[in-house]
C-alpha cells in the first residue's frame, strides 16, 4: 500500500482553504504550476479525482471532501508531533487570561494543543472580564489574553469571529409593544455598547431590568426570564433562545476574539507559546 505525501496534503488543504490554486501557491511560496503538479500527483496517489469543474470554479468531489477530513487530521498529528519534540524542553509557567464566555469553547482546544506540544509547561488560567484582563496584561499580571477588545499597543491575531445575538430564556415571552427589558453587564462592556447603539438607531425603547458585574450573573438572570441580553453565540445554552429581526430587534455587530501579548515581553517562553498557538490556527 502506498503512503500519502504530507507535503501534497498540505498543498491540497491550502487550495481548499484559499479557493484558488494561485492563492494557495502564494500562501505556500510556490508557483501556480507547482501547485497544479502537486494536485495531479496527489490524484495519482489516491487513484480518484479530487476536484470537479462547476462553471468557472473547481469544487471538491465527494472523494475530495473525504480526503480533506483525513488530511487535516494527518497534518495536525504531524505538526503536533514535531512541535512536541521541538518544544519538549519548554518549561515554566504561562499565565493566560480568558473571558468567561469562551471558557467552554475557544479556550479548551487551545489549552489542549499547548499541553500536547509542551507537556512540561505549567498553565495558570485567570477567567474574568475582558477589559480587566487587558489591564492585567499591560501590568504584567498575565502573559497573554483572549479578548474581544482591540489595542494597537499589543501584538495579536484573530482566533474566531462570532455573531452577537439577543439571547433570552426559552420560556421568555417577548412583547414588542413594551420597552425591551435588558440584562446588562456594568461598564465597560462592548456588548452593552453594541446593544444600546443599535436600539437607539432603531428607535426602540428599552429599560434596564437587571445589572450584573460578570457573566455568571448575566446567565442567571437570563435563565430566570428577567429579560434579554446581548451576548456572543458562545453564551447560548439549551435552555435559551435567540430573538432577531423577525421579533423587531436590530441586528448586532459580530465580535472577534483575539489572542494578545505584549510586543516587548522579555520572557522568551511567552513568545514561543504564542507562536505555537498561532501555528495551530486553521488545523
VOBA-1610 file (N, C-alpha, C; in pm, whole numbers, padded with zeros to 5 digits, always signed):
BEGIN
Unk+00085-00119+00000Unk+00000+00000+00000Unk+00089+00124+00000Unk+00057+00222-00085Unk+00137+00344-00094Unk+00112+00434+00026Unk+00204+00528+00048Unk+00193+00622+00160Unk+00165+00762+00108Unk+00069+00829+00167Unk+00035+00964+00126Unk+00148+01060+00160Unk+00176+01151+00067Unk+00279+01252+00085Unk+00219+01370+00161Unk+00274+01399+00279Unk+00218+01507+00361Unk+00230+01643+00296Unk+00336+01665+00218Unk+00351+01794+00150Unk+00241+01813+00046Unk+00204+01705-00022Unk+00094+01713-00118Unk-00037+01743-00045Unk-00055+01681+00071Unk-00176+01707+00151Unk-00178+01851+00200Unk-00062+01905+00235Unk-00057+02044+00281Unk-00097+02138+00167Unk-00051+02109+00048Unk-00090+02190-00068Unk-00239+02176-00096Unk-00290+02054-00084Unk-00432+02027-00105Unk-00518+02110-00010Unk-00482+02113+00118Unk-00558+02190+00217Unk-00550+02339+00185Unk-00433+02386+00141Unk-00419+02528+00107Unk-00508+02565-00011Unk-00518+02476-00110Unk-00605+02502-00225Unk-00750+02514-00180Unk-00793+02422-00093Unk-00932+02424-00045Unk-00959+02549+00038Unk-00867+02581+00129Unk-00889+02693+00220Unk-00886+02828+00149Unk-00805+02838+00042Unk-00791+02967-00028Unk-00871+02972-00158Unk-00942+02861-00190Unk-01035+02858-00304Unk-00967+02889-00437Unk-00835+02867-00444Unk-00765+02902-00566Unk-00627+02838-00567Unk-00586+02785-00684Unk-00452+02731-00697Unk-00348+02843-00684Unk-00381+02960-00741Unk-00287+03073-00736Unk-00269+03124-00594Unk-00383+03139-00520Unk-00375+03187-00382Unk-00303+03086-00293Unk-00327+02957-00318Unk-00257+02854-00240Unk-00107+02862-00265Unk-00070+02885-00391Unk+00072+02897-00424Unk+00136+03015-00354Unk+00065+03128-00349Unk+00118+03246-00280Unk+00136+03219-00132Unk+00040+03146-00072Unk+00048+03114+00070Unk+00165+03022+00099Unk+00192+02927+00009Unk+00296+02827+00031Unk+00429+02865-00033Unk+00432+02984-00097Unk+00552+03029-00167Unk+00588+02933-00281Unk+00487+02892-00356Unk+00505+02806-00472Unk+00439+02871-00593Unk+00483+02830-00712Unk+00417+02879-00833Unk+00285+02807-00852Unk+00198+02866-00933Unk+00070+02802-00960Unk+00089+02669-01031Unk+00187+02661-01120Unk+00213+02535-01191Unk+00261+02427-01095Unk+00338+02469-00992Unk+00385+02372-00892Unk+00267+02317-00812Unk+00171+02405-00778Unk+00052+02361-00706Unk-00028+02264-00792Unk-00043+02296-00919Unk-00115+02207-01011Unk-00049+02070-01018Unk+00083+02068-01026Unk+00157+01941-01030Unk+00135+01861-00900Unk+00134+01931-00788Unk+00109+01864-00660Unk-00028+01797-00660Unk-00129+01867-00711Unk-00263+01810-00712Unk-00274+01692-00809Unk-00202+01700-00919Unk-00201+01589-01013Unk-00135+01466-00951Unk-00023+01487-00881Unk+00046+01376-00814Unk-00040+01316-00704Unk-00113+01403-00630Unk-00198+01353-00523Unk-00312+01269-00579Unk-00372+01314-00688Unk-00479+01236-00750Unk-00426+01102-00802Unk-00302+01100-00850Unk-00242+00973-00893Unk-00222+00880-00773Unk-00184+00937-00660Unk-00162+00855-00541Unk-00292+00791-00492Unk-00399+00870-00487Unk-00525+00819-00432Unk-00609+00746-00536Unk-00580+00770-00663Unk-00649+00698-00769Unk-00788+00746-00801Unk-00825+00866-00752Unk-00957+00923-00782Unk-00942+01072-00806Unk-01043+01132-00868Unk-01044+01277-00889Unk-01085+01347-00760Unk-01013+01451-00728Unk-01041+01527-00606Unk-01120+01654-00634Unk-01114+01703-00758Unk-01184+01826-00795Unk-01269+01801-00919Unk-01378+01877-00929Unk-01459+01876-01049Unk-01496+02020-01083Unk-01508+02048-01211Unk-01534+02185-01254Unk-01683+02214-01253Unk-01720+02322-01187Unk-01858+02369-01184Unk-01857+02515-01225Unk-01893+02540-01350Unk-01880+02674-01402Unk-01734+02710-01416Unk-01696+02823-01359Unk-01555+02863-01361Unk-01478+02816-01239Unk-01550+02759-01144Unk-01489+02719-01018Unk-01463+02569-01014Unk-01358+02532-00941Unk-01331+02391-00914Unk-01380+02358-00774Unk-01465+02258-00765Unk-01522+02216-00638Unk-01471+02077-00602Unk-01472+02047-00473Unk-01429+01915-00428Unk-01532+01810-00469Unk-01481+01696-00515Unk-01568+01581-00535Unk-01598+01519-00399Unk-01685+01421-00397Unk-01714+01352-00271Unk-01588+01288-00214Unk-01504+01231-00303Unk-01377+01173-00259Unk-01284+01281-00204Unk-01288+01400-00267Unk-01205+01511-00220Unk-01245+01557-00081Unk-01376+01562-00055Unk-01424+01600+00078Unk-01383+01497+00182Unk-01387+01371+00145Unk-01346+01266+00238Unk-01197+01275+00268Unk-01117+01298+00164Unk-00973+01310+00185Unk-00939+01432+00269Unk-01015+01542+00251Unk-00987+01665+00325Unk-00995+01641+00475Unk-01096+01567+00519Unk-01109+01539+00663Unk-00987+01464+00714Unk-00943+01362+00640Unk-00826+01284+00682Unk-00699+01368+00674Unk-00689+01451+00570Unk-00569+01531+00551Unk-00548+01627+00668Unk-00656+01692+00713Unk-00643+01785+00826Unk-00598+01710+00952Unk-00654+01593+00975Unk-00615+01514+01093Unk-00469+01470+01084Unk-00426+01425+00965Unk-00289+01378+00948Unk-00188+01490+00967Unk-00217+01607+00910Unk-00125+01720+00925Unk-00123+01771+01069Unk-00238+01769+01134Unk-00243+01811+01273Unk-00158+01720+01360Unk-00169+01588+01338Unk-00087+01492+01413Unk+00060+01511+01382Unk+00092+01532+01255Unk+00230+01553+01215Unk+00289+01677+01283Unk+00215+01787+01276Unk+00265+01912+01333Unk+00273+01904+01485Unk+00174+01837+01547Unk+00178+01820+01692Unk+00301+01739+01733Unk+00333+01634+01656Unk+00449+01551+01688Unk+00578+01630+01678Unk+00592+01708+01570Unk+00713+01788+01553Unk+00723+01896+01661Unk+00611+01963+01687Unk+00613+02067+01790Unk+00644+02009+01927Unk+00591+01889+01953Unk+00617+01826+02083Unk+00765+01798+02102Unk+00831+01753+01995Unk+00975+01726+02004Unk+01053+01856+02018Unk+01013+01956+01940Unk+01085+02084+01943Unk+01063+02157+02075Unk+00941+02143+02129Unk+00907+02218+02249Unk+00913+02135+02376Unk+00972+02014+02367Unk+00976+01926+02484Unk+01054+01989+02599Unk+01144+02081+02566Unk+01222+02148+02671Unk+01153+02275+02722Unk+01038+02308+02663Unk+00967+02430+02702Unk+00904+02408+02839Unk+00957+02476+02940Unk+00907+02458+03076Unk+00896+02594+03144Unk+00817+02596+03251Unk+00793+02720+03322Unk+00644+02740+03342Unk+00605+02862+03370Unk+00465+02894+03396Unk+00415+02992+03292Unk+00302+02961+03230Unk+00238+03050+03134Unk+00104+03092+03190Unk+00084+03222+03207Unk-00040+03275+03266Unk-00130+03330+03155Unk-00247+03269+03140Unk-00339+03304+03032Unk-00468+03362+03091Unk-00511+03476+03039Unk-00638+03536+03078Unk-00745+03506+02975Unk-00863+03468+03021Unk-00972+03434+02931Unk-01104+03487+02983Unk-01189+03545+02897Unk-01324+03584+02942Unk-01410+03462+02968Unk-01513+03479+03050Unk-01599+03368+03088Unk-01668+03303+02969Unk-01711+03385+02871Unk-01799+03332+02767Unk-01732+03234+02672Unk-01598+03230+02667Unk-01533+03134+02577Unk-01454+03028+02655Unk-01478+03023+02786Unk-01407+02924+02869Unk-01447+02781+02833Unk-01563+02765+02768Unk-01609+02632+02728Unk-01594+02607+02578Unk-01548+02706+02502Unk-01543+02692+02356Unk-01402+02710+02300Unk-01353+02833+02295Unk-01222+02861+02236Unk-01108+02813+02325Unk-01122+02832+02456Unk-01012+02804+02548Unk-00971+02657+02556Unk-01064+02560+02572Unk-01021+02421+02590Unk-00934+02364+02478Unk-00969+02380+02347Unk-00880+02325+02244Unk-00744+02393+02241Unk-00740+02523+02275Unk-00612+02592+02278Unk-00523+02536+02389Unk-00582+02515+02507Unk-00506+02457+02618Unk-00461+02315+02586Unk-00548+02239+02521Unk-00515+02102+02484Unk-00396+02099+02390Unk-00393+02190+02294Unk-00282+02195+02199Unk-00151+02231+02270Unk-00157+02328+02360Unk-00036+02365+02435Unk+00013+02248+02518Unk-00080+02179+02585Unk-00042+02067+02673Unk+00021+01953+02594Unk-00031+01926+02474Unk+00026+01819+02392Unk+00164+01857+02340Unk+00179+01982+02299Unk+00304+02026+02237Unk+00412+02058+02339Unk+00372+02106+02455Unk+00470+02144+02558Unk+00425+02086+02692Unk+00440+01955+02712Unk+00386+01890+02832Unk+00450+01936+02963Unk+00569+01995+02955Unk+00636+02040+03077Unk+00595+02181+03118Unk+00517+02245+03034Unk+00474+02381+03063Unk+00356+02380+03160Unk+00364+02460+03266Unk+00255+02469+03362Unk+00167+02588+03327Unk+00037+02564+03317Unk-00057+02668+03275Unk-00136+02719+03395Unk-00147+02851+03403Unk-00232+02915+03504Unk-00336+02998+03431Unk-00464+02971+03456Unk-00572+03036+03384Unk-00645+03134+03476Unk-00659+03256+03429Unk-00734+03359+03501Unk-00859+03392+03418Unk-00976+03350+03465Unk-01101+03374+03393Unk-01167+03498+03452Unk-01194+03594+03368Unk-01253+03718+03417Unk-01314+03798+03303Unk-01336+03926+03325Unk-01395+04011+03223Unk-01286+04068+03134Unk-01318+04075+03006Unk-01222+04110+02903Unk-01146+04241+02929Unk-01214+04354+02959Unk-01138+04479+02977Unk-01042+04474+03095Unk-01079+04404+03202Unk-00992+04397+03318Unk-00873+04303+03293Unk-00896+04198+03212Unk-00786+04109+03175Unk-00684+04184+03088Unk-00734+04272+03002Unk-00642+04351+02919Unk-00557+04443+03006Unk-00617+04500+03110Unk-00540+04581+03204Unk-00433+04496+03274Unk-00471+04374+03311Unk-00376+04283+03376Unk-00260+04249+03283Unk-00288+04237+03154Unk-00181+04208+03058Unk-00083+04325+03051Unk-00133+04446+03047Unk-00045+04563+03042Unk+00041+04573+03169Unk-00017+04531+03283Unk+00056+04540+03409Unk+00149+04420+03432Unk+00141+04319+03344Unk+00228+04203+03357Unk+00176+04097+03452Unk+00048+04106+03491Unk-00009+04005+03581Unk-00042+03876+03508Unk-00063+03884+03377Unk-00081+03765+03292Unk+00010+03781+03171Unk+00037+03669+03103Unk+00131+03670+02989Unk+00060+03688+02855Unk-00062+03637+02844Unk-00140+03651+02721Unk-00288+03650+02756Unk-00367+03712+02670Unk-00510+03729+02699Unk-00591+03704+02573Unk-00703+03632+02589Unk-00803+03622+02483Unk-00906+03732+02510Unk-00931+03815+02410Unk-01019+03930+02434Unk-01085+03976+02305Unk-01204+04035+02320Unk-01274+04097+02207Unk-01231+04242+02187Unk-01151+04293+02277Unk-01111+04433+02271Unk-00986+04449+02185Unk-00975+04563+02119Unk-00859+04592+02035Unk-00764+04685+02110Unk-00635+04672+02081Unk-00535+04757+02145Unk-00415+04767+02053Unk-00391+04885+01993Unk-00279+04900+01899Unk-00142+04884+01964Unk-00138+04887+02097Unk-00010+04874+02167Unk+00026+04729+02197Unk-00061+04636+02158Unk-00035+04494+02182Unk-00017+04421+02049Unk+00037+04301+02058Unk+00054+04216+01940Unk-00045+04100+01950Unk-00115+04071+01841Unk-00212+03963+01849Unk-00261+03917+01714Unk-00346+03816+01716Unk-00408+03765+01594Unk-00547+03713+01628Unk-00631+03703+01525Unk-00771+03662+01545Unk-00782+03512+01566Unk-00859+03473+01666Unk-00888+03332+01692Unk-01022+03291+01631Unk-01123+03376+01644Unk-01257+03343+01593Unk-01342+03469+01590Unk-01429+03477+01489Unk-01531+03581+01484Unk-01666+03517+01511Unk-01741+03573+01603Unk-01868+03515+01645Unk-01980+03618+01632Unk-02101+03574+01594Unk-02214+03666+01590Unk-02259+03704+01731Unk-02313+03823+01744Unk-02371+03868+01871Unk-02523+03864+01855Unk-02589+03801+01951Unk-02734+03778+01942Unk-02805+03839+02062Unk-02936+03861+02043Unk-03025+03894+02155Unk-03069+03760+02214Unk-03023+03729+02334Unk-03048+03598+02395Unk-03142+03613+02513Unk-03237+03519+02522Unk-03332+03519+02633Unk-03361+03375+02674Unk-03434+03358+02779Unk-03476+03225+02823Unk-03570+03163+02720Unk-03568+03031+02712Unk-03659+02962+02620Unk-03804+02991+02654Unk-03833+03021+02781Unk-03970+03048+02824Unk-04006+03198+02821Unk-03911+03282+02785Unk-03936+03426+02786Unk-04039+03463+02679Unk-04133+03549+02713Unk-04235+03596+02619Unk-04201+03740+02579Unk-04171+03757+02452Unk-04131+03889+02402Unk-04253+03971+02365Unk-04257+04093+02414Unk-04367+04184+02386Unk-04312+04310+02318Unk-04319+04316+02183Unk-04262+04432+02112Unk-04327+04564+02147Unk-04445+04562+02206Unk-04514+04686+02238Unk-04465+04752+02366Unk-04378+04686+02441Unk-04327+04740+02567Unk-04176+04765+02555Unk-04122+04856+02639Unk-03976+04876+02638Unk-03902+04744+02662Unk-03797+04723+02586Unk-03723+04597+02592Unk-03650+04586+02726Unk-03679+04484+02806Unk-03609+04467+02935Unk-03470+04408+02911Unk-03367+04487+02938Unk-03230+04444+02909Unk-03161+04390+03033Unk-03089+04283+03013Unk-02999+04228+03115Unk-02859+04269+03072Unk-02797+04358+03148Unk-02670+04418+03107Unk-02561+04394+03210Unk-02438+04393+03161Unk-02323+04392+03249Unk-02278+04537+03266Unk-02223+04570+03381Unk-02185+04710+03403Unk-02064+04748+03318Unk-02040+04877+03305Unk-01932+04928+03221Unk-01795+04885+03274Unk-01697+04873+03185Unk-01705+04884+03040Unk-01748+04753+02977Unk-01825+04759+02868Unk-01874+04638+02803Unk-01903+04665+02656Unk-01842+04588+02568Unk-01864+04604+02425Unk-02006+04562+02388Unk-02060+04461+02461Unk-02194+04413+02432Unk-02299+04518+02472Unk-02276+04581+02584Unk-02366+04688+02628Unk-02368+04801+02524Unk-02249+04840+02478Unk-02239+04948+02380Unk-02308+04910+02249Unk-02281+04789+02199Unk-02344+04745+02075Unk-02496+04749+02086Unk-02549+04699+02198Unk-02693+04690+02216Unk-02758+04828+02221Unk-02705+04917+02304Unk-02766+05048+02320Unk-02758+05132+02193Unk-02645+05120+02120Unk-02632+05194+01994Unk-02732+05143+01891Unk-02748+05008+01884Unk-02841+04950+01787Unk-02986+04987+01820Unk-03023+04986+01946Unk-03159+05021+01986Unk-03187+05168+01961Unk-03086+05251+01985Unk-03105+05395+01962Unk-03125+05423+01813Unk-03046+05357+01727Unk-03061+05378+01583Unk-03199+05332+01534Unk-03249+05225+01595Unk-03379+05169+01554Unk-03496+05233+01627Unk-03468+05330+01715Unk-03574+05398+01793Unk-03659+05299+01873Unk-03591+05203+01934Unk-03660+05103+02015Unk-03642+05137+02162Unk-03749+05159+02236Unk-03736+05191+02380Unk-03689+05068+02458Unk-03616+05094+02566Unk-03565+04985+02648Unk-03560+05030+02794Unk-03550+04932+02883Unk-03529+04960+03025Unk-03428+04860+03080Unk-03357+04900+03180Unk-03259+04810+03243Unk-03332+04724+03346Unk-03347+04595+03312Unk-03418+04504+03402Unk-03325+04441+03504Unk-03195+04430+03468Unk-03102+04363+03558Unk-02961+04409+03522Unk-02879+04433+03624Unk-02740+04474+03604Unk-02650+04378+03680Unk-02549+04325+03612Unk-02456+04230+03675Unk-02313+04277+03655Unk-02224+04223+03736Unk-02082+04258+03724Unk-02003+04153+03647Unk-02067+04040+03617Unk-01997+03934+03543Unk-02097+03846+03469Unk-02042+03753+03390Unk-02127+03669+03307Unk-02210+03570+03389Unk-02162+03532+03505Unk-02239+03439+03588Unk-02374+03500+03625Unk-02373+03627+03663Unk-02498+03695+03694Unk-02585+03713+03571Unk-02523+03742+03456Unk-02597+03758+03332Unk-02670+03629+03296Unk-02601+03516+03306Unk-02663+03387+03275Unk-02779+03356+03370Unk-02759+03382+03498Unk-02863+03354+03597Unk-02989+03434+03567Unk-02971+03563+03539Unk-03086+03650+03512Unk-03156+03610+03382Unk-03077+03571+03283Unk-03135+03530+03154Unk-03217+03402+03171Unk-03160+03305+03242Unk-03231+03178+03264Unk-03357+03199+03348Unk-03355+03301+03432Unk-03472+03330+03516Unk-03582+03402+03438Unk-03553+03438+03312Unk-03654+03504+03229Unk-03674+03650+03260Unk-03571+03715+03317Unk-03586+03855+03356Unk-03580+03952+03239Unk-03533+03904+03123Unk-03523+03993+03008Unk-03435+03935+02900Unk-03377+04025+02821Unk-03297+03989+02704Unk-03157+04045+02722Unk-03056+03966+02682Unk-02919+04013+02695Unk-02846+04003+02561Unk-02763+04102+02527Unk-02683+04094+02405Unk-02549+04025+02436Unk-02528+03907+02378Unk-02403+03834+02403Unk-02365+03756+02276Unk-02241+03713+02271Unk-02196+03633+02158Unk-02260+03494+02165Unk-02256+03423+02054Unk-02320+03292+02044Unk-02266+03192+02146Unk-02146+03220+02200Unk-02085+03127+02296Unk-02169+03110+02422Unk-02252+03210+02454Unk-02331+03200+02577Unk-02457+03116+02561Unk-02504+03098+02437Unk-02632+03033+02414Unk-02633+02890+02467Unk-02732+02859+02552Unk-02746+02726+02609Unk-02876+02662+02563Unk-02895+02534+02595Unk-03016+02462+02552Unk-03144+02517+02613Unk-03131+02591+02723Unk-03250+02648+02787Unk-03271+02794+02747Unk-03207+02835+02637Unk-03219+02972+02589Unk-03262+02974+02443Unk-03302+03092+02396Unk-03333+03108+02254Unk-03288+03246+02208Unk-03294+03268+02076Unk-03245+03392+02017Unk-03361+03471+01958Unk-03364+03601+01987Unk-03458+03692+01924Unk-03386+03764+01810Unk-03458+03794+01703Unk-03394+03857+01589Unk-03481+03960+01521Unk-03452+03981+01393Unk-03523+04085+01317Unk-03671+04052+01302Unk-03705+03924+01298Unk-03847+03886+01291Unk-03923+03923+01417Unk-03847+03945+01526Unk-03908+03987+01653Unk-03902+04138+01671Unk-03855+04207+01568Unk-03848+04352+01573Unk-03721+04408+01634Unk-03618+04324+01650Unk-03493+04370+01710Unk-03385+04385+01603Unk-03301+04487+01615Unk-03199+04512+01512Unk-03085+04411+01520Unk-03018+04393+01407Unk-02902+04306+01403Unk-02785+04371+01477Unk-02707+04289+01545Unk-02591+04339+01621Unk-02461+04305+01551Unk-02356+04387+01567Unk-02228+04357+01504Unk-02164+04230+01560Unk-02082+04164+01478Unk-02006+04049+01524Unk-01894+04095+01616Unk-01841+04000+01694Unk-01721+04027+01773Unk-01611+03930+01731Unk-01488+03974+01739Unk-01374+03889+01706Unk-01289+03870+01831Unk-01264+03744+01864Unk-01177+03712+01977Unk-01033+03704+01928Unk-00945+03781+01993Unk-00803+03783+01959Unk-00721+03725+02074Unk-00604+03676+02040Unk-00505+03641+02141Unk-00401+03751+02142Unk-00380+03813+02260Unk-00291+03928+02271Unk-00173+03897+02363Unk-00056+03952+02327Unk+00062+03952+02415Unk+00124+04091+02410Unk+00212+04119+02505Unk+00286+04244+02499Unk+00400+04227+02398Unk+00413+04317+02300Unk+00516+04300+02196Unk+00658+04312+02249Unk+00673+04379+02362Unk+00809+04400+02417Unk+00838+04304+02532Unk+00767+04193+02541Unk+00789+04099+02651Unk+00932+04047+02648Unk+00993+04035+02765Unk+01131+03986+02774Unk+01135+03837+02803Unk+01018+03776+02819Unk+01011+03634+02850Unk+01002+03553+02721Unk+01109+03479+02682Unk+01104+03402+02557Unk+01000+03291+02561Unk+00961+03247+02680Unk+00860+03144+02694Unk+00727+03191+02635Unk+00691+03316+02660Unk+00564+03371+02611Unk+00565+03375+02458Unk+00675+03420+02399Unk+00685+03427+02254Unk+00673+03290+02191Unk+00739+03191+02247Unk+00736+03057+02190Unk+00597+02995+02203Unk+00531+03018+02316Unk+00395+02966+02333Unk+00298+03037+02238Unk+00314+03167+02222Unk+00230+03245+02130Unk+00244+03192+01987Unk+00369+03170+01943Unk+00393+03118+01808Unk+00336+02978+01792Unk+00341+02899+01899Unk+00288+02763+01897Unk+00136+02766+01874Unk+00066+02854+01944Unk-00079+02866+01928Unk-00113+02920+01789Unk-00037+03018+01743Unk-00063+03078+01612Unk-00046+02977+01500Unk+00055+02890+01513Unk+00081+02790+01408Unk-00031+02686+01399Unk-00107+02673+01508Unk-00214+02573+01509Unk-00344+02627+01452Unk-00351+02758+01425Unk-00474+02817+01370Unk-00505+02757+01235Unk-00631+02715+01216Unk-00675+02659+01089Unk-00666+02510+01082Unk-00600+02445+01181Unk-00592+02299+01179Unk-00721+02238+01233
//
